[in-house]
Amino acid sequence: MEQRWQMQVAKNKLSEVIELALQDGPQVITSRGQDKAVVLSFAEYRRLTAPKGGLVDFFRDSPLVGANLDLERSSETGREISL
């Protein structure tokens, strides 16, 4: 369950805030009545920042699926430049 901590209290009780983040979930840090930061477990951070699917999923979900793109590589060697 999410709990809110005033910044000064959270600084004084950082170990407790971290332990609660590990056991109970994200802990919200406030300053002057406004939410400023969240302390969460590293496992939860990894879950939230992990890529959603692989490369195949990325291309399968692309808005260009079904577009008739010409993916042939040009055989031209470049342009001529006179020096």
C-alpha positions, 0 to 999 in steps of 0.5 A: 500500500502506498504511503506518503512521507514528508521529505524531512521525515523520509530523510530521517527514516530512509531505512524504514522508507526503503524497507516499506518500499520492499515490503509494501510497494512504492512510498511517495515523498512530498514537499510542501504538500506536493508529490515530489518523488517515489521510492520503490524496490529495484525489482519494481523499477526493473519491471517498469523500465523493461522493454515491452516485447522484443524486436519481432514484436516491435516490427509486428506492431509497427504502423508500417506493417503492410506498407509496400516499402522498397527495401532494395539496396541501390547498386550505385557506387556514388556520384562523381566529383571532379577535384 
